[in-house]
Amino acid sequence: MMPNITKGDRMIGLINYLVGPGRSNEHKDQRLVAASDAVVSAEAGQRLTAESALRLGREMDIPKAVFGAGKPGAKHVLHVSLSLPAEEGQMDDEAWGKIANDFAEKMGFTGSDGKPPCRWVAIHHGSSKAGNDHIHLAVSMVREDGTRWSQHNDFKRAQDACAELEVKHGLRVVRGAHAERGYHPKERERAAAMGAPELDRDRLQRAVRAASTASLDEAEFVRRLRRSGVLVRPRFATGTTDQIAGYSVALKPAMKGDRAVWFGGGRLAKDLTLPKLREGWNVTAETTADALFEWQAAAAGRRIAGQGREVHEPTAEEWQRHTAEVGALYERLKSVPLDDDALWAQVARETSGAFAAWSMRTESVPGPLADTARALSRTAQLRRFLPRVEHAPLPSAKGAGMLLMQIAVGPSTAAGHALLLAQLRNTMRAIHDMHKAAGRLQDAERVRAAAMDRLTAVRGHFQSLQEKPGKALSGGPERSRWIEAAPRGESEEENIRRLVAQAFPGAPPPAAGTGPEKSQGTKPGPGRDQDQRKGR
């Protein structure tokens, strides 16, 4: 939640503006959501009109009319706006009212600190032009006894109050460890004007996540991006033509003559800069040279210079091995400290990339797989990336990303896809538990909703898929098998064991405990003790 503070000397003018149509007629359905006890001319929930605004403004100014504003020229009107990121959606008046009351108490407006109270009101009038839901607080800095409310360090106090309220009310923690890039209003306007199902930046971010996760090295990354239809160009280090320092991507213009809109990796997301991506790839003199050929071909508009794993068909052994690796990752995450933000970000980046790869191959418009990749992507983005700390190697979801993005998926079955989905949901469960234990309830809920709600349709598809001649999972030859719905009474772990048997005939069964647990329990994390909760 983001606060903004301004000061003035016209209380009636401020109230009239908040109740009026706004500069661009964006104020609609103006109503009071909370007010101090001294305000009696309007009640919470009341719709406000020009007439009621005048009465309210006069009532708010009574302390100033009686005692004056203090020193000559002193401003006595405090205007605070509290807004949510556009992605957070809308909150009802009751929720905003609770937040307004809590904010007023923490800022010393209510008298709970032993000092005389200030008069204040909170007004809700819809979203801003940028799509942010928000409220406005109008406050008289002249207290009921004529003394002044202290404005010392007021913005810092407002930020601290918002940080506490984010945790208390389960809102996204704006100033926590994780942070996303904001959107410019023109991006939304452009998507709306074109009737696009998503913003260019969201589509590009998903493509880059998919390609980077599925790739073993930088050259493969460039090839996968270009094969997916994304325009790519390198950024050379200053004064060189053979050292790649960064990159930009764009979607192909829909109309001939239109200009492409380019985004640098860092503008897409904090974790998608080229240096961050290189941390997940094999970097040798040979791979660096191969990457340079691909970047130069992209810069000159030439065809892809070579080809690699992206054109090969995965084998049954690769499907089994990479699926088992995702299951092993879940087991290892049980011992990862909650405060190891860098390692959790790496896991979220790879898991998000696997779902992004799946979405890029199967969803013509953003669907549940794209939503899931988006929900996980925030955990992958840290406000500040500390120097990399070497850990014992963890199992990875990168192999799953490769399987799901291949041009031909190979001898995959509905059972094999269902099993991989179940293992990826396990990893999401571990990320959910980490956020919940850390008090980031909004982040935890976002991951839970993706895993349990949006992916339900995907899971149901594989459980009900029947063999139909000529129709395949990925456009290749028909290889799917009939998967029955789980028999009544069968646990999810038993379901996974049955899927393994169907997906990989003759393979050893998965180890006990690789299946998801039966409920969304409230424990801080799977298998963590008290020392691990404290990060030791």
N, C-alpha and C positions, 0 to 999 in steps of 0.2 A: 504494500500500500504506500502510495507516494504523497507526501504532504507538500503544499505550497502556501507561502505566507506573504501577504501584502498588508500595508497599513494606509489608512486614510482618515478623513475628518467629516465624511458625510454618511451617516448611518442610514438615513432615509433613502439616499441615492443608491447605496449598496443593496438594500432590501428590494427596492424597485427594480434594479437590474436583475437580481436573482429570480424574482417573480415574473419579470417581463419575458419577451420572446427571445432575448439574446441577440448577439450581433448578426447571426445568420439563421434566425428562427429555429435554433437548435433546442431551446428550452420548451419542454412540453410536459403537461400534467404536473405542474409545480405544486408541491405539498410540503408541509412541515413534518419532519420525522422525529425531532426531539427538541427540547427547549429547557432552559433553566426554570426553577420553581417560581421565580419572580415574574415570569412572563405569563399573563393570563388572557391576553386578547386572542390567542390562537392555541389550538391543542394539537398534539401529535396525530398525524393522519389527515389533518384538515387540508383541503384544496385551497390554494392561495390565489387571490385576485388582486387587482390594482388597489381596490378599496381596503382589503385586509392588509395589504403590504404597507399602506400608509399608516394604518393604526399600529401595526407591529413596529414600524420604524420609529414612530413617536414614543412608543412604550420603551423600546430599547434605549432611547436617548434620555430617559428621565434622570438617571444619575448625573449625566453630563450637564443637563439643564439646571439641576439643583446646585451642583458643586463646581461646575466648570470642568475644563479638560486638563487643568494644571498650568504649566508654564505657557506663556504666549506662543502660539504656533504649534503646540504639541498635538500630535495626532492621537485620536482616542478610539478609532475603529480598527479592529483586527479582523482580517478576512483570511480564512483558512480553507483550502480545498483538499479533500482526501479522495484520491482516485485509485482505481484498480487498473492493472494492465488490461488491454482490450481482450486478450486471450482468456482472462479470468471469467468473462461473462458478466451477468447481471445479478445483483443482490436485491432482495425485497426490502421494503421500508422498515420492517421490524428488525432485520439484521443490521441495517444502517443505523437505526436508532440506538441499538445497544453499543455499536462502535462509537457513535457520537458521544453518548454519555460517558463511556470509558475514557475517550480521548479528552473530554472536558475535565474529568476528574484528574487525570494525570498531568494536565497542563495548569492546574490550579484555578480553574474557573468556578468550581462548584462550592468552595468553602470547606471541603473535606480536610484541607491542610491547616484549619484553624483560622484562616484569614477570611474577611468578608467576601462573599461570592461576587462574580461578575454576571451580567446578563448576557445570555447567548442563545442562539437558535441554530438549528441545522435544517437545511433545505435540500430536497432532492428534486431534480427536474430532468432526469434522463441522461443519456450518454452525450459525451462531447463529440465534436466533428471527427475525432480520431477513433471513436468507438469506445472510449473509456467510461465505465460507470463511475459515478462520483457523487459526493455531497459537498455542500458549502456550509461552513460555520461563520456566522457573523457574531462578533463578540465586542461588547463594550469594555474597554480597558479601564474605565472608571468604575471602581467597585461601589457596592451599595452604600458605603460610608464615606465616599469621596476620595479614598486613597487610590493609588494607581497600581494596576497589575504590572509586575516586573516583566519587561520584555528582554531582559538579559539572556543571551544565548538561546533565544526562542526557537530558531530553526533546528538547532541541535536537539533541543528538548522535544520538539515535534517529531523528529526522526526517531529518537529513542522510544517515544510513546508508540509510534506506528510499528516499530520492530516488536515491541511487547504484544501489541494487539494482533499482529499477524499470527503469532503463535497461539494466543488465547482463542482467537476466533477461527483458527484453521485456514488462514489465508496463505497465499504464496509468500514465502519469505524473500522479499525483494533484495535485502542487503545481506543475505546469507552466503554460504560457500558457492552456491550455483547462481548463474545469471545468464539470461538469453539476450540476444540482440533485439532491440525494439524495431517496430515497423514504422515506416513513414506513411502518413495518410495517403499520399499519392500512389503508393503501391496497391492499397486496397481500392482506390478509385479506378486505377487502371484495370485491375482484375474484374471489377464490377462492370466497367464499360465494355470489356471484351466478352463478358459472360463466361469467364474462365472458372473452372471448378475449384481452383486454389491459386494462391499467389505464386508468381514466378519464383520467388525466393524459396518457398516451401518445396516446390517441385525440384529445384536445383539442389537444395540441401539434401533431399532424399536420394537423388541420383548420386551425389558425391559420397554420401554415407554408404550407399550400396556398393559403389565401385571400390571405395577405399577398403571396406571390410572384406570384400571378395578377393582382393588382390594380394599377392605376395610381395610385389615390388612396384616401383613407381611407373615403369613402362607399362605394366599390365593395367595399372590404374588409368593411365591416359587412354589406352586402347578401349577399356571397358566404357569409359565415359563417352568416347566418340561413337562407339557402337550403339550406345543407348540413345543417340540422336542429340546429345548435348554439344554445343559449340565450346571449344576449349582453346585458350591461348596462354602461353607462359609469360611470366614477368622475369626478365633477365636482370641479374645483378648489375648495378651501375657500372657502365664502361665495359661490359662483357657481352659476348654473344654465345657463350657456352656454359654459363653458370645460372641455373634456374633458382630464383629466390622466392617465387610465388606463382600464383596462377589466377585466372579469372574464367568464369563460365557464364554461358547465356543460353537461353532457349532460342531455337530457330524462329525468326519472325513469321507470324501467321500469313502476312500479306507481302507480296513482292514490293520492294521499295521501302518497307518499314525497317527501322534501325533496331538492332539487337540491344537489349538492356543487359549490361555486364555486371557481374558481382564477383568481387574478390573472395577467396576462401574465408578470410576473417570476417567479411560482412555476412556470409551465410550463417556462420556459427563460430563461437570462440574456439572450438576444438577442431575446426576444419582448415586451419592454416596449413601450408605445406610443411613447415617444420614439425607441427604436431602429428600430421599424417605420417611423416617419415619415421616417427618413433615406432610405428606398427609394421613397418616393412623391412625386408632384407635390403641392406644398403652395402654394396660392395663397389669396387671400381667397375666391374662388368655391368652390374645393374644400373649404375649411374650413367654409363655410356649408352646403354640401351634406352634409358629414359630420355636422354638428350636427343637421340634420333627421333623419338616419338613426339617430343615437344616441338622440335624444329619442323617436323612434318605438319603438326597442327597449326603452327604459326604461319606456315606458308600455304595452308589450305590444300596440302597434298594428301594422298591416301595414307592410311595407317601403314607404318613402316614394316611391322612384323606381326606375328601372331604367337599366342602362347596358350596357357591353360583355358582361356575363355572360350576357345573353339572346340575343346575336347569334351567328350561325354564321360561324366563320372561313372566309376565302376560300382558294383554292389558293395565291394569291400570299402570303398571310400564313403559311401552312404552310411554304412554301419559304423565305421571308425569315427567320422565326424559327429554323428548323432550321439555316440557314446561319450565323446569328448565334452559335449554340452552338458550331459548328465553328470560327468565328473566335475565340471565347473561348479555346479550347484553344491556338491558336497564340499568342495574346497572353500566356497564362500562362507560356510558356517563358521570358519575360524578367522575370517578377515575382520580386523578391528573396525568399529563403526566410524572412527574419525579418520580413517585412511581414505580421504576424499579422492586422491589421485587414482588409487586402485579401483575404487567404485566407479569413478568416471570412465576408466578404461573398459570395465566390464559393461557399463551401460552403453558406451559408444559401439562396442562390437555387437551387442544384442540388438541395439537400435538398427545397426547396419544390416544385420541378418533379416530383420523384418522389412527394412527398406528395399533390400534386394528382392525379397519375395514379392513385395508390392510392385516394384518396377517390372517384374516379369509377368505378373498375373492381373494387375488392376489397371484397366484403361482409364478410370477416374479414381481419385483417392477413396479408399475404402477402409475396412477395419485394419488391414495390415499397415497402411500408411498412417492411420491414426495411432497405432501402437508404436511405430517407429518415432512418431512425433512426441508421444508421451514420454518415451525413454530418452529422447535427445536432450532434454533439459538437464538430466542428471549427468550427462556427458560433458556439460559446459560448466567450467569453474570460473568464478570471478577472477581468481588469480592462480595461474599454474606455477606451482613451486618447482624447483629443480628436481629432475626425475630421480627417484629412489629405486635402486635395484631390489627386486623381490625374487624369491624362488619362482620359477616359471609356473604360471597358472594354466590350466586348460583354457581353451579359447572358443569363442563362437565364430571366429573367422572362417573356419572350414564350413560351417553351416551357411555362412554368407555366400561362399563360393558355390555350394550345391544349389542354392536357391536362385542364383543369378545366371547360371549357365545357359547358353543358347539351347543346348539339349540336356535335359536333366538326367538322362541315362535310365538305368533300370529301377526307377523309383516306383513306388506303389502308393496307393492311398494310405496303407498302413504305415509305410515309411514316412510319409509326410505328417501323418497324425502323431507318430512317435516323436518326430523332431519338434513339432509344435508343442507337445507336452513338455519336452525337456526345456525348450525356450521359455515356456511359462513358469517353469521351476525357477529359472534365473530371475525372471521378473518378480517372483515371490520374494526372493532374497533381497532384491533392490527395494521392494515395498517395505519389508520388515526393517531394513536399515533406515529408511526415511522415517518410519513410524517411531522407532526407538530414539531417533535424533530430534523428535518433536516437529518434523516437517510434515504435518498432517495433510496439507494440500497436495504436496508432491506424492505422498504415499497413496492418497485417494486417486490421483491421476493414473498411477501405475496399476493400482488395483482395478480401476474401471476398465482399463485397456485389456488387462489379462482376463478378467472374469466376465465382462460385458461385451466389449467389441469383438473379442476373439471367439465368442460362443458360436457365431454363425460359421466361422472358418472351421472350427472343430466339428460342428454338426455336418458340414459338407463332406468331410472325410468319413464320418461315421455312416453316412447314408449313400455314399457314392456307389453306383452300380456299374457293372461293366457294360459299356455301350459301344458297339463297333464304330470305329472312326472318330471317337471322341476321347481325347487324352487330357491329362492334367496340365500339360504345358504346350500343346499343339503338336507334339511328336506322335510316334506310333502309339497305339493304345497298349498301355502296360498296367493299368489300374486293376485292382481286385476288389471284389465285394467285401465291404467291412460292415459287419452287423453292429447295431447299437449295443452298448455295454449291457450284458444281462443284468437283470434286477438283482441287487445285492452285491454286485461285483465292485470292489474298491477301485479307486483310480490307479493304484499301484498294480493291482491285478490286471486292470485294463491295459496298462503299458506293457506288462509282461506278455499278454496275449498279442498285442500289436507287434512286439519284437518277433514273436514266433511266426506271425504272418508276413512281416516285412522281410525277415532274414531267416528263411528256413534253415535249420541246422545250426544256427548261431547259439552260443551259450546265453542263458537268460541274464538280464541285467541284475546287478547286485541289489540286495534289499536296501530300501531307503532312497532309491533314485526316482521314485514317483512323488508327485506333489502330495502334500498333506491334505487331510480331508476338510479342513476349515481354515478360515482366515483368522487365526488366533491372535491374541493381543500380546504375546510375548515379544520382548524387544527385538529378538532376532533368532533365527533357527540355531539352537544348540549353543547359545552364547552364555558364558558365565558372567559374574559380576565384574571381574577384571576386564573382560573383553568389552563390556558396555562402557567402561571408562577409557577404552583405547589402549590398555596395557597389553 
